[in-house]
Amino acid sequence: MDFLSLALSTIAGAFSLLLLFKLSTKKLFNSSYPPAVGSIINEIINYRRLYDYHTDLCRNYRTYRLLYPWSSEIYTANPANIEYFLKTNFSNYEKGRSNYEIMSDFLGDGIFTVDGDKWRQQRKLASYEFSTKAVKDYSSHVFTKNAAALAHKVSEIAAPNKVIDMQELLMKSTLDTIFIIGFGVELSSLLGAEENGKAFAEAFNETNALIFWRYVDFLWKFKRFFNVGAEAKLKKSIQTIDELIYKVIHSKRKLISTQDHSNKADILSRFIALSEKEPEKITDKFLRDIIINFMTAGRDTTAVTLSWFLSMVCRNPQVEEKIVEEVRESVKQGNEEERVETIEEFANSLTDAAMDKMPYLHAALSETLRLYPAVPLGGLRMCLGREFAYRQMKITAAILLRFFRFRFKDENKKIKYRTMFTLHIDGGLQLLAFPR
């Protein structure tokens, strides 16, 4: 968000709202409609604390409206309304054309943007692929390996008074994980240098934030047409992302044409195998959209949840100690009292049986999601990768807390979020790490 965008959007919003007010005065004061308590201008003013702004309104009004140019939007915290919208009459309330127009430049015709049959077909296809034993086993192996690598990275850079941005490290770790599970390749081997990997990650974050800004920027189509301001930045970021994604797809197709990849567990190989049966449906564009949506769901959500989890652990040391004790007890073999010595040995001991003995850790992660939802906007569309996400978060959290004690760089600094689709900690999570 830049100052020019803010100023122009406010002016355009004010003008449009005056017209809306003139055209719909009866509705504004009709008691059968939810009360109009603000407008798009209020959202622009409160953009940096947008979710808090709506939370404040929900405390005073269970259901309310905000006025937008040419329309008004209804928000509700009434459980009966939510059940009606998202359960008993879900099919009648789609995301709609406006949401599609805002998100499709980035997410295409992926599961986050489409409605109706397209959504059901993708969900059915993805649900089947994610439920296969090969994908489950493969992902667990990758989660364990990359979480151990993350712990080694923390160990390498941790030093007295050495500040670590744990959110950045977690983002990098989950991005590496997604590339392996999604594409069957290492990100570094594709990009050739850590700097390029960082540029890709930054483009992904920037795109996330700029797409979300479109919801309050009523000039975004104008800016996109003339390729100026935030839309020029967005176009460049999407190009950076697409160049790599299509490179992966083309190289993977070429590899599969010369080798048997029918039993591969990475998601891209499995979808390409399906494309041989339905080439007119599963095109490169279709694969690109699937991958982008998969990366958005699997990379950001896990990393930001773990970031907020670590911040909560730092503020609640008694909870931290209970988690550490539970983790240690869960990986004990028989009556042995000795602790596992190396990171790899400990990581390999985190079997499904051991993870099932960590209800307190699971509850702490769930409470983190309640307080700081990774995706503050959603509905009935339950995450297909929920089990995968919990497994990855539990493995990563268990390893990190087993070997390190984290503390804030500045205990008095207030942690804020960045307004975007996924709830990033604004400015990162600056922590000190001490060997346990």
C-alpha positions in Angstrom: 0.0 0.0 0.0 1.4 3.4 -1.0 0.3 6.9 -0.2 -1.0 7.7 -3.7 -3.1 4.5 -3.7 -4.4 5.4 -0.3 -5.3 9.0 -1.3 -6.9 8.1 -4.6 -8.9 5.2 -3.2 -10.2 7.4 -0.4 -11.3 10.1 -2.8 -12.9 7.6 -5.2 -14.5 5.8 -2.3 -15.9 9.0 -0.8 -17.4 10.1 -4.2 -18.9 6.7 -4.8 -20.4 6.5 -1.3 -22.1 9.8 -1.7 -23.8 8.5 -4.8 -24.6 5.2 -3.1 -26.1 7.2 -0.2 -28.3 9.2 -2.6 -29.5 6.1 -4.5 -30.2 3.9 -1.4 -31.4 6.2 1.4 -34.4 4.1 2.1 -32.3 1.0 2.6 -29.8 2.8 4.8 -32.6 3.7 7.3 -34.8 0.6 6.8 -34.9 -1.3 10.1 -35.3 -4.6 8.2 -31.7 -4.2 7.0 -28.6 -4.7 9.2 -27.3 -1.3 10.5 -24.8 0.6 8.3 -22.0 1.3 10.7 -19.2 2.4 8.4 -17.9 2.4 4.8 -14.9 1.5 2.7 -13.3 4.7 3.9 -13.2 3.3 7.4 -11.6 0.1 6.1 -8.9 2.1 4.3 -8.2 4.2 7.4 -8.0 1.1 9.6 -6.3 -1.1 6.9 -3.2 -1.9 9.0 -5.5 -3.2 11.8 -8.3 -4.4 9.6 -9.1 -7.6 11.5 -9.1 -5.7 14.8 -11.4 -3.1 13.3 -13.9 -5.8 12.3 -13.6 -7.5 15.7 -14.4 -4.2 17.4 -17.5 -3.8 15.3 -18.6 -7.4 16.0 -18.4 -6.7 19.8 -21.0 -4.0 19.3 -23.1 -5.4 16.4 -23.7 -9.1 15.8 -24.6 -8.3 12.2 -23.8 -5.1 10.4 -23.1 -3.5 7.0 -20.3 -1.5 5.5 -21.0 0.7 2.5 -19.0 0.2 -0.7 -19.3 1.9 -4.0 -22.4 0.6 -5.7 -23.1 -1.9 -3.0 -23.0 -2.7 0.7 -21.4 -5.7 2.4 -22.9 -7.6 5.3 -20.7 -9.0 8.2 -22.1 -11.2 10.9 -20.9 -12.9 14.1 -24.3 -14.4 14.7 -23.9 -18.2 15.0 -27.4 -18.8 13.5 -26.5 -16.7 10.4 -23.2 -18.4 10.0 -24.8 -21.8 10.1 -27.3 -20.7 7.5 -24.7 -19.3 5.1 -22.0 -21.9 5.5 -23.9 -25.1 6.3 -27.6 -25.4 5.6 -27.6 -23.1 2.5 -23.9 -23.2 1.5 -24.6 -23.8 -2.2 -26.5 -20.6 -2.4 -23.6 -18.4 -1.2 -20.7 -18.6 -3.5 -17.5 -16.5 -3.4 -18.8 -14.7 -6.5 -17.5 -12.9 -9.5 -15.9 -10.0 -7.6 -13.7 -12.3 -5.6 -12.7 -14.1 -8.7 -11.7 -11.0 -10.5 -9.6 -9.8 -7.5 -7.7 -13.1 -7.0 -7.6 -14.8 -10.4 -4.5 -12.9 -11.7 -2.5 -14.8 -9.0 -4.6 -17.9 -8.1 -6.1 -18.5 -11.5 -8.9 -21.0 -11.6 -7.6 -22.7 -8.4 -9.6 -24.1 -5.6 -9.5 -20.7 -3.7 -11.2 -18.7 -6.4 -13.7 -20.9 -8.2 -17.2 -22.0 -7.3 -19.7 -24.7 -8.2 -18.6 -27.6 -10.3 -15.1 -26.4 -10.8 -14.6 -26.2 -7.1 -16.1 -29.6 -6.4 -14.1 -31.3 -9.1 -10.8 -29.9 -7.9 -11.6 -30.7 -4.3 -12.5 -34.2 -5.2 -9.4 -34.7 -7.2 -7.1 -33.1 -4.6 -8.8 -34.9 -1.7 -8.1 -38.3 -3.4 -4.5 -37.5 -4.1 -3.8 -36.2 -0.6 -5.4 -39.3 1.0 -3.1 -41.8 -0.7 -0.6 -43.6 1.5 2.3 -42.8 -0.8 1.7 -39.1 -0.4 1.2 -39.3 3.4 4.4 -41.4 3.9 6.4 -39.2 1.6 5.2 -36.0 3.2 6.0 -37.2 6.7 9.6 -38.1 5.7 10.0 -34.6 4.1 8.5 -32.9 7.2 11.0 -34.7 9.5 14.0 -34.1 7.3 13.3 -30.4 6.8 12.4 -29.8 10.4 15.7 -31.3 11.4 17.5 -29.1 8.9 15.8 -26.1 10.3 17.0 -27.0 13.8 20.5 -27.3 12.5 20.2 -23.9 10.9 19.1 -22.4 14.2 21.9 -24.1 15.9 24.4 -22.7 13.4 23.4 -19.1 13.7 22.4 -19.0 17.4 24.9 -17.2 19.6 24.7 -15.1 22.7 22.6 -12.0 21.9 22.3 -13.1 18.2 18.9 -12.2 17.0 17.1 -14.6 14.7 14.1 -13.8 12.5 12.2 -17.1 13.1 9.4 -16.2 10.8 11.8 -15.8 7.9 13.5 -19.1 8.7 10.1 -20.9 9.0 9.0 -19.4 5.7 12.1 -20.7 4.0 11.7 -24.1 5.6 8.1 -24.5 4.6 8.8 -23.2 1.1 11.6 -25.8 0.7 9.1 -28.4 2.0 6.4 -27.5 -0.4 8.8 -27.7 -3.4 9.8 -31.2 -2.5 6.3 -32.5 -1.7 4.7 -30.5 -4.5 7.3 -30.9 -7.3 9.7 -33.6 -6.1 12.7 -31.2 -6.5 14.8 -29.0 -4.2 14.2 -25.3 -4.6 17.9 -24.5 -4.5 18.6 -26.8 -7.4 16.0 -25.0 -9.5 17.1 -21.5 -8.7 20.8 -22.1 -8.4 21.4 -19.6 -5.6 20.0 -18.7 -2.2 19.5 -15.1 -3.4 17.2 -16.3 -6.1 15.2 -18.4 -3.7 14.9 -15.3 -1.5 13.7 -13.2 -4.4 11.0 -15.9 -5.2 9.8 -15.9 -1.6 9.7 -12.1 -1.5 7.7 -12.1 -4.7 5.2 -14.6 -3.2 4.8 -12.5 -0.1 4.4 -9.3 -2.0 1.8 -10.8 -4.3 -0.2 -12.0 -1.3 -0.3 -8.5 0.2 -1.0 -6.7 -3.0 -3.8 -8.9 -4.1 -5.5 -8.4 -0.7 -5.1 -4.6 -1.1 -7.4 -4.8 -4.1 -10.4 -5.3 -1.8 -10.2 -1.7 -0.7 -8.6 -0.2 -3.7 -11.4 0.7 -6.1 -8.9 2.0 -8.7 -7.0 -1.3 -9.0 -8.5 -2.1 -12.5 -7.5 1.3 -13.7 -4.0 0.9 -12.3 -3.7 -2.6 -13.9 -4.8 -1.3 -17.3 -2.1 1.4 -17.2 0.4 -0.8 -15.3 1.1 1.8 -12.6 1.5 1.9 -8.8 0.7 -1.2 -6.8 -0.5 -3.1 -9.9 2.8 -2.6 -11.7 4.5 -4.2 -8.7 2.0 -7.0 -8.6 2.5 -7.8 -12.3 6.2 -8.0 -11.8 5.9 -10.3 -8.8 3.5 -12.6 -10.5 5.8 -12.8 -13.5 8.7 -13.8 -11.2 6.5 -16.6 -9.7 5.2 -17.8 -13.1 8.6 -18.1 -14.7 9.7 -20.6 -12.1 6.4 -22.5 -11.9 6.2 -23.0 -15.7 9.9 -24.0 -15.7 9.2 -26.7 -13.2 6.1 -28.0 -15.1 8.0 -28.1 -18.4 11.1 -29.9 -17.0 8.9 -32.3 -15.1 6.9 -33.2 -18.2 10.1 -33.8 -20.1 11.5 -36.0 -17.4 8.3 -38.0 -17.1 8.2 -38.6 -20.9 11.6 -40.4 -20.6 11.1 -42.2 -17.3 8.4 -44.0 -15.4 7.1 -41.7 -12.8 3.7 -43.3 -12.2 4.6 -44.2 -8.7 6.1 -40.9 -7.7 4.6 -39.4 -4.6 5.2 -35.7 -5.3 1.9 -33.9 -6.2 3.0 -32.5 -9.6 4.1 -35.9 -10.9 0.8 -37.4 -9.9 -1.2 -34.7 -11.6 0.9 -34.9 -14.8 0.2 -38.6 -14.8 -3.5 -37.8 -14.7 -3.1 -35.3 -17.5 -2.2 -38.2 -19.9 -5.8 -39.4 -19.4 -7.4 -36.0 -19.7 -5.0 -33.7 -21.6 -7.7 -31.3 -22.6 -8.5 -30.6 -18.9 -5.2 -30.9 -17.1 -3.2 -28.3 -19.1 0.0 -26.5 -18.1 -2.3 -23.6 -17.0 -4.4 -25.9 -14.9 -1.2 -27.4 -13.3 0.1 -23.9 -12.6 -3.1 -22.9 -10.9 -3.2 -26.1 -8.8 0.5 -25.5 -7.7 0.0 -21.8 -6.8 -3.0 -22.6 -4.7 -1.2 -25.6 -3.1 1.8 -23.4 -2.3 -0.4 -20.6 -0.8 -2.2 -23.1 1.4 0.8 -25.2 2.5 3.6 -22.7 2.8 2.3 -19.5 4.4 -0.3 -21.0 6.8 2.1 -23.5 8.5 4.9 -21.0 8.8 2.8 -18.1 10.2 1.0 -20.4 12.7 4.4 -21.7 14.0 5.6 -18.1 14.2 2.6 -17.1 16.3 3.0 -20.3 18.3 6.6 -19.5 19.2 5.6 -15.9 20.2 2.9 -17.4 22.5 5.4 -19.8 24.0 7.8 -17.0 24.7 5.0 -15.2 26.6 3.9 -18.3 28.5 7.0 -20.2 29.8 4.8 -22.5 31.9 3.1 -23.8 28.7 6.5 -24.2 27.1 7.7 -26.4 29.9 4.6 -28.6 29.8 5.1 -29.1 26.0 8.8 -29.9 26.4 8.0 -32.5 29.1 5.2 -34.0 27.0 7.5 -34.3 24.0 10.3 -35.9 26.0 7.9 -38.4 27.6 6.4 -39.3 24.2 9.6 -40.4 22.6 10.9 -42.5 25.5 11.3 -46.2 24.6 10.2 -48.5 27.4 11.7 -47.4 30.7 14.7 -45.7 29.3 15.4 -42.4 31.0 18.1 -41.2 28.6 17.3 -38.4 26.2 17.9 -38.7 22.5 21.2 -37.0 21.9 21.2 -35.8 18.3 18.7 -33.9 16.3 18.5 -36.7 13.7 17.9 -39.3 16.3 15.2 -37.3 17.9 13.5 -36.5 14.6 13.5 -40.1 13.6 11.8 -41.0 16.9 8.8 -38.8 16.1 6.7 -41.6 14.7 2.9 -41.4 14.4 2.6 -43.3 17.7 4.8 -40.8 19.4 2.9 -37.8 17.9 -0.4 -39.3 19.1 1.0 -38.9 22.7 1.3 -35.2 22.3 -2.3 -33.9 22.9 -1.1 -30.8 24.9 1.1 -29.7 21.9 -1.8 -30.3 19.6 -4.0 -28.2 21.9 -1.5 -25.4 22.1 -1.3 -25.2 18.3 -5.1 -25.3 18.0 -5.3 -22.4 20.5 -2.8 -20.5 18.5 -5.0 -20.9 15.4 -8.0 -19.7 17.4 -6.2 -16.6 18.6 -4.3 -15.9 15.3 -6.1 -17.7 12.5 -3.6 -18.3 9.6 -6.3 -17.4 7.1 -8.6 -14.9 8.8 -11.1 -15.1 5.9 -12.6 -18.7 4.8 -15.9 -20.6 5.5 -17.1 -24.1 5.1 -14.3 -24.9 2.7 -12.4 -27.0 5.2 -8.7 -27.2 4.5 -7.9 -30.4 2.6 -4.3 -30.4 4.0 -5.4 -30.0 7.6 -3.9 -33.3 8.8 -0.7 -32.6 6.8 -0.4 -29.2 8.4 -0.9 -30.4 11.9 1.7 -33.2 11.4 4.2 -30.7 10.0 3.6 -28.2 12.8 3.8 -30.8 15.5 7.0 -32.3 14.1 8.6 -28.9 13.7 7.5 -27.5 17.1 8.6 -30.7 18.9 12.1 -30.5 17.4 12.6 -26.8 18.0 11.4 -26.8 21.6 13.3 -30.0 22.4 16.6 -28.4 21.5 16.1 -24.7 22.0 14.6 -22.2 24.4 13.3 -19.1 22.6 13.0 -15.6 24.1 12.0 -12.2 22.6 14.7 -9.8 21.6 12.5 -7.1 23.1 10.0 -8.2 25.7 8.2 -4.9 25.5 7.7 -4.7 21.8 4.1 -5.3 20.7 3.8 -7.9 17.9 1.5 -6.8 15.1 0.2 -8.6 12.0 0.5 -7.6 8.4 -2.9 -7.2 6.6 -3.0 -9.8 3.9 -4.6 -13.2 3.1 -2.4 -15.0 5.6 -1.7 -13.6 9.0 2.1 -12.8 8.8 3.8 -11.1 11.8 4.6 -7.6 10.6 8.4 -7.1 10.5 9.1 -10.8 11.3 9.6 -12.6 14.7 12.9 -11.4 16.3 13.9 -14.0 18.8 17.0 -15.2 20.8 17.6 -18.9 20.8 19.4 -20.8 23.6 20.4 -24.5 23.5 18.3 -26.5 25.8 
